[in-house]
Amino acid sequence: MAVMINSKYGYEPPERVQVDARLDKWHKDKERCEKKRRKQYAKDKKMPLS
């Protein structure tokens, strides 16, 4: 039996923890890019940021 690791989603095998970490990083980067894109769009269109 594999060693279970306590992650933010509970006790999981190491492979599952690595996948979760990659997905979390991808989602954070995606949100950061979208925020930057919205800011640039507002700047180009001279719109107020909401």
Distance bins in CASP14 RR format, pairs under 12 A and 6 or more apart:
PFRMAT RR
TARGET T0000
AUTHOR 0000-0000-0000
RMODE 2
METHOD distances of the structure
MODEL  1
1 11 0 0 0 0 0 1 0 0 0 0 0
1 13 0 0 0 0 1 0 0 0 0 0 0
2 11 0 0 0 0 0 1 0 0 0 0 0
2 12 0 0 0 0 1 0 0 0 0 0 0
2 13 1 0 1 0 0 0 0 0 0 0 0
2 14 1 0 0 1 0 0 0 0 0 0 0
2 15 0 0 0 0 1 0 0 0 0 0 0
2 16 0 0 0 0 1 0 0 0 0 0 0
2 17 0 0 0 0 0 1 0 0 0 0 0
3 11 0 0 0 0 1 0 0 0 0 0 0
3 12 0 0 0 0 0 1 0 0 0 0 0
3 13 1 0 0 1 0 0 0 0 0 0 0
3 14 1 0 0 1 0 0 0 0 0 0 0
3 15 0 0 0 0 0 1 0 0 0 0 0
3 16 0 0 0 0 0 1 0 0 0 0 0
3 17 0 0 0 0 0 1 0 0 0 0 0
4 10 0 0 0 0 1 0 0 0 0 0 0
4 11 1 0 1 0 0 0 0 0 0 0 0
4 12 1 0 0 1 0 0 0 0 0 0 0
4 13 1 0 0 1 0 0 0 0 0 0 0
4 14 0 0 0 0 1 0 0 0 0 0 0
4 15 0 0 0 0 0 1 0 0 0 0 0
4 16 0 0 0 0 1 0 0 0 0 0 0
4 17 0 0 0 0 1 0 0 0 0 0 0
5 11 1 0 0 1 0 0 0 0 0 0 0
5 12 1 0 0 1 0 0 0 0 0 0 0
5 13 1 0 0 1 0 0 0 0 0 0 0
5 14 1 0 1 0 0 0 0 0 0 0 0
5 15 0 0 0 0 1 0 0 0 0 0 0
5 16 0 0 0 0 1 0 0 0 0 0 0
5 17 1 0 1 0 0 0 0 0 0 0 0
5 18 0 0 0 0 1 0 0 0 0 0 0
5 20 0 0 0 0 0 1 0 0 0 0 0
5 21 0 0 0 0 0 1 0 0 0 0 0
6 12 0 0 0 0 1 0 0 0 0 0 0
6 13 0 0 0 0 0 1 0 0 0 0 0
6 14 0 0 0 0 0 1 0 0 0 0 0
6 16 0 0 0 0 0 1 0 0 0 0 0
6 17 0 0 0 0 1 0 0 0 0 0 0
7 13 0 0 0 0 0 1 0 0 0 0 0
7 14 0 0 0 0 1 0 0 0 0 0 0
7 15 0 0 0 0 0 1 0 0 0 0 0
7 16 1 0 0 1 0 0 0 0 0 0 0
7 17 1 0 1 0 0 0 0 0 0 0 0
7 18 0 0 0 0 1 0 0 0 0 0 0
7 19 0 0 0 0 0 1 0 0 0 0 0
7 20 1 0 0 1 0 0 0 0 0 0 0
7 21 0 0 0 0 1 0 0 0 0 0 0
7 23 0 0 0 0 0 1 0 0 0 0 0
7 24 0 0 0 0 0 1 0 0 0 0 0
8 16 0 0 0 0 0 1 0 0 0 0 0
8 17 0 0 0 0 1 0 0 0 0 0 0
8 20 1 0 0 1 0 0 0 0 0 0 0
8 21 0 0 0 0 1 0 0 0 0 0 0
8 23 0 0 0 0 0 1 0 0 0 0 0
8 24 0 0 0 0 1 0 0 0 0 0 0
9 16 0 0 0 0 1 0 0 0 0 0 0
9 17 0 0 0 0 1 0 0 0 0 0 0
9 19 0 0 0 0 0 1 0 0 0 0 0
9 20 1 0 0 1 0 0 0 0 0 0 0
9 21 0 0 0 0 0 1 0 0 0 0 0
9 23 0 0 0 0 0 1 0 0 0 0 0
9 24 0 0 0 0 0 1 0 0 0 0 0
10 16 0 0 0 0 1 0 0 0 0 0 0
10 17 0 0 0 0 1 0 0 0 0 0 0
10 20 0 0 0 0 0 1 0 0 0 0 0
11 17 0 0 0 0 1 0 0 0 0 0 0
12 18 0 0 0 0 1 0 0 0 0 0 0
12 19 0 0 0 0 1 0 0 0 0 0 0
12 20 1 0 0 1 0 0 0 0 0 0 0
12 21 0 0 0 0 0 1 0 0 0 0 0
13 19 0 0 0 0 0 1 0 0 0 0 0
13 20 0 0 0 0 0 1 0 0 0 0 0
14 20 0 0 0 0 0 1 0 0 0 0 0
14 21 0 0 0 0 0 1 0 0 0 0 0
15 21 0 0 0 0 0 1 0 0 0 0 0
15 22 0 0 0 0 0 1 0 0 0 0 0
16 22 0 0 0 0 0 1 0 0 0 0 0
16 23 0 0 0 0 0 1 0 0 0 0 0
17 23 0 0 0 0 0 1 0 0 0 0 0
17 24 0 0 0 0 0 1 0 0 0 0 0
18 24 0 0 0 0 0 1 0 0 0 0 0
18 25 0 0 0 0 0 1 0 0 0 0 0
19 25 0 0 0 0 0 1 0 0 0 0 0
19 26 0 0 0 0 0 1 0 0 0 0 0
20 26 0 0 0 0 0 1 0 0 0 0 0
20 27 0 0 0 0 0 1 0 0 0 0 0
21 27 0 0 0 0 0 1 0 0 0 0 0
21 28 0 0 0 0 0 1 0 0 0 0 0
22 28 0 0 0 0 0 1 0 0 0 0 0
22 29 0 0 0 0 0 1 0 0 0 0 0
23 29 0 0 0 0 0 1 0 0 0 0 0
23 30 0 0 0 0 0 1 0 0 0 0 0
24 30 0 0 0 0 0 1 0 0 0 0 0
24 31 0 0 0 0 0 1 0 0 0 0 0
25 31 0 0 0 0 0 1 0 0 0 0 0
25 32 0 0 0 0 0 1 0 0 0 0 0
26 32 0 0 0 0 0 1 0 0 0 0 0
26 33 0 0 0 0 0 1 0 0 0 0 0
27 33 0 0 0 0 0 1 0 0 0 0 0
27 34 0 0 0 0 0 1 0 0 0 0 0
28 34 0 0 0 0 0 1 0 0 0 0 0
28 35 0 0 0 0 0 1 0 0 0 0 0
29 35 0 0 0 0 0 1 0 0 0 0 0
29 36 0 0 0 0 0 1 0 0 0 0 0
30 36 0 0 0 0 0 1 0 0 0 0 0
30 37 0 0 0 0 0 1 0 0 0 0 0
31 37 0 0 0 0 0 1 0 0 0 0 0
31 38 0 0 0 0 0 1 0 0 0 0 0
32 38 0 0 0 0 0 1 0 0 0 0 0
32 39 0 0 0 0 0 1 0 0 0 0 0
33 39 0 0 0 0 0 1 0 0 0 0 0
33 40 0 0 0 0 0 1 0 0 0 0 0
34 40 0 0 0 0 0 1 0 0 0 0 0
34 41 0 0 0 0 0 1 0 0 0 0 0
35 41 0 0 0 0 0 1 0 0 0 0 0
35 42 0 0 0 0 0 1 0 0 0 0 0
35 49 0 0 0 0 0 1 0 0 0 0 0
36 42 0 0 0 0 0 1 0 0 0 0 0
36 43 0 0 0 0 0 1 0 0 0 0 0
37 43 0 0 0 0 0 1 0 0 0 0 0
37 44 0 0 0 0 0 1 0 0 0 0 0
38 44 0 0 0 0 0 1 0 0 0 0 0
38 45 0 0 0 0 0 1 0 0 0 0 0
38 47 0 0 0 0 1 0 0 0 0 0 0
38 49 1 0 0 1 0 0 0 0 0 0 0
38 50 0 0 0 0 1 0 0 0 0 0 0
39 45 0 0 0 0 0 1 0 0 0 0 0
39 47 0 0 0 0 0 1 0 0 0 0 0
39 48 0 0 0 0 0 1 0 0 0 0 0
39 49 1 0 0 1 0 0 0 0 0 0 0
39 50 0 0 0 0 0 1 0 0 0 0 0
40 46 0 0 0 0 0 1 0 0 0 0 0
40 47 0 0 0 0 0 1 0 0 0 0 0
40 49 0 0 0 0 0 1 0 0 0 0 0
41 47 1 0 0 1 0 0 0 0 0 0 0
41 49 0 0 0 0 1 0 0 0 0 0 0
41 50 0 0 0 0 0 1 0 0 0 0 0
42 48 1 0 0 1 0 0 0 0 0 0 0
42 49 1 0 1 0 0 0 0 0 0 0 0
42 50 0 0 0 0 1 0 0 0 0 0 0
43 49 0 0 0 0 1 0 0 0 0 0 0
END
